[in-house]
Amino acid sequence: MNIYDFSATSISGEEVPLQKYKGKAMLIVNTASKCGFTPQYQGLQQLYDKFHDEGLVVLGFPSNQFMNQEPGSEETIQTFCQTNYGVTFPLFSKIDVKGKNAHPLFAYLSEQAPGVLSGQIKWNFTKFLVDKNGHVVKRYAPSTKPESMEADIQQLLSS
């Protein structure tokens, strides 16, 4: 089993098999619009802009599981991200990222790269780096700024 065995619903409602991103490095992030880490959207977009042509795709998955920090509809989320941060990377429909109703993708990511003390995602903007072969290679804490991940991304893209 790997990342390509999963699919998710885009923010516009289409089913997207992750197989679509085969051969690309992926940075998968659970996001929220009303979180202290929300400005990371800007850094995520900068990574996408800088490395997209080299094979990086950033995938944003809004979740309202942490203190109701993503209460809006898909349309509201998409407008917020585009208007405030110029987000052009793929966004998906709002999902649960932990617990019994966690989206299977995030259950898999958490199992492959467990966090400190617990495999569960503890907050918004937990990030997972996936290689071009669909293997999870690293998990980053919510406080990890996207720009600090550049060296890992460059290394992954050049391998």
C-alpha positions as CSV (number, residue, x, y, z in Angstrom):
1,M,0.0,0.0,0.0
2,N,1.2,3.5,-0.7
3,I,-0.2,7.0,-1.2
4,Y,-1.5,6.2,-4.7
5,D,-4.1,3.9,-3.3
6,F,-6.1,6.8,-1.9
7,S,-8.3,9.4,-3.4
8,A,-9.9,12.6,-2.0
9,T,-12.6,15.1,-3.0
10,S,-11.3,18.4,-4.4
11,I,-12.6,21.6,-2.9
12,S,-14.8,21.9,-6.0
13,G,-16.3,18.5,-5.5
14,E,-14.5,16.2,-7.9
15,E,-13.0,12.9,-6.8
16,V,-9.2,13.0,-7.3
17,P,-7.2,9.8,-7.2
18,L,-3.8,10.6,-5.8
19,Q,-2.4,8.4,-8.6
20,K,-2.7,11.7,-10.5
21,Y,0.4,12.9,-8.7
22,K,2.5,9.8,-9.4
23,G,6.1,10.7,-10.1
24,K,5.8,14.0,-8.1
25,A,6.9,14.8,-4.6
26,M,3.9,15.8,-2.5
27,L,3.6,18.0,0.6
28,I,0.3,17.2,2.2
29,V,-1.0,19.6,4.8
30,N,-4.1,19.8,7.0
31,T,-5.1,23.5,7.0
32,A,-7.4,26.0,8.7
33,S,-8.3,29.6,7.9
34,K,-8.6,30.9,11.5
35,C,-5.5,29.5,13.1
36,G,-2.4,31.1,14.4
37,F,-0.5,29.1,11.7
38,T,-2.8,30.3,8.8
39,P,-0.1,32.6,7.5
40,Q,1.8,29.5,6.5
41,Y,-0.5,29.4,3.4
42,Q,1.9,32.1,2.0
43,G,5.0,29.9,2.6
44,L,3.3,26.8,1.2
45,Q,2.4,28.8,-1.9
46,Q,6.0,30.0,-2.2
47,L,7.2,26.4,-2.1
48,Y,4.7,25.4,-4.7
49,D,5.7,28.3,-7.0
50,K,9.4,27.6,-6.5
51,F,9.4,23.9,-6.9
52,H,6.3,23.0,-9.0
53,D,8.1,22.9,-12.3
54,E,10.7,20.5,-10.7
55,G,7.9,18.1,-9.6
56,L,6.5,19.3,-6.2
57,V,2.8,19.5,-5.6
58,V,1.3,20.9,-2.4
59,L,-2.0,19.5,-1.3
60,G,-4.1,21.3,1.2
61,F,-6.8,19.6,3.3
62,P,-8.9,21.9,5.4
63,S,-10.1,20.5,8.7
64,N,-12.4,21.9,11.4
65,Q,-11.2,19.5,14.2
66,F,-9.1,21.9,16.1
67,M,-11.1,24.5,18.0
68,N,-13.4,25.1,15.1
69,Q,-10.7,27.0,13.2
70,E,-12.1,26.1,9.8
71,P,-15.9,26.7,10.1
72,G,-16.5,27.9,6.5
73,S,-17.9,26.2,3.4
74,E,-15.6,24.9,0.7
75,E,-16.4,28.0,-1.4
76,T,-15.6,30.3,1.6
77,I,-12.3,28.4,2.2
78,Q,-11.3,28.6,-1.4
79,T,-12.1,32.3,-1.7
80,F,-10.2,33.1,1.6
81,C,-7.1,31.2,0.4
82,Q,-7.0,32.7,-3.0
83,T,-7.8,36.3,-1.9
84,N,-5.5,36.4,1.2
85,Y,-2.6,34.2,0.1
86,G,-2.9,33.7,-3.6
87,V,-3.2,30.0,-3.2
88,T,-3.1,28.1,-6.5
89,F,-2.1,24.7,-5.2
90,P,-4.8,22.0,-5.0
91,L,-7.2,22.3,-2.1
92,F,-9.6,19.5,-1.1
93,S,-12.9,19.3,0.7
94,K,-13.0,19.7,4.5
95,I,-12.2,16.4,6.2
96,D,-11.4,14.9,9.6
97,V,-7.7,14.2,10.0
98,K,-7.8,12.3,13.3
99,G,-10.2,10.0,15.3
100,K,-12.6,7.3,14.1
101,N,-13.9,9.5,11.2
102,A,-10.4,10.4,9.9
103,H,-10.1,10.4,6.2
104,P,-8.2,7.2,5.2
105,L,-5.4,9.2,3.7
106,F,-4.7,10.9,7.0
107,A,-5.0,7.7,8.9
108,Y,-2.4,6.2,6.6
109,L,-0.1,9.3,6.8
110,S,-0.3,9.3,10.6
111,E,0.6,5.6,10.7
112,Q,3.5,5.9,8.3
113,A,5.0,9.0,10.1
114,P,3.7,9.1,13.6
115,G,4.2,12.2,15.7
116,V,5.9,12.5,19.1
117,L,4.1,10.5,21.8
118,S,1.1,9.7,19.5
119,G,0.4,9.0,15.9
120,Q,-2.5,11.3,15.9
121,I,-2.4,14.7,14.3
122,K,-2.4,17.2,17.1
123,W,-3.1,20.5,15.3
124,N,-3.6,22.4,12.0
125,F,-0.7,22.6,9.6
126,T,0.9,19.3,10.3
127,K,2.8,18.5,7.1
128,F,3.8,15.3,5.4
129,L,6.5,15.0,2.7
130,V,6.0,12.2,0.3
131,D,8.6,11.1,-2.3
132,K,8.0,10.5,-6.1
133,N,7.3,6.9,-5.4
134,G,4.4,7.6,-3.0
135,H,6.3,6.8,0.2
136,V,5.9,9.1,3.3
137,V,9.4,10.3,4.1
138,K,8.9,12.9,6.8
139,R,6.4,14.6,9.1
140,Y,6.7,18.2,10.2
141,A,5.1,19.9,13.2
142,P,2.5,22.6,12.8
143,S,5.1,25.2,14.0
144,T,7.6,24.2,11.2
145,K,7.6,27.0,8.7
146,P,7.3,25.9,5.1
147,E,10.5,27.8,4.1
148,S,12.5,25.7,6.6
149,M,11.6,22.6,4.6
150,E,13.3,23.8,1.3
151,A,16.5,21.7,1.8
152,D,14.5,18.5,2.3
153,I,12.3,19.2,-0.7
154,Q,15.3,20.0,-2.9
155,Q,17.0,16.8,-1.8
156,L,13.8,14.8,-2.5
157,L,13.4,16.3,-6.0
158,S,17.0,15.7,-6.9
159,S,17.0,12.0,-5.9
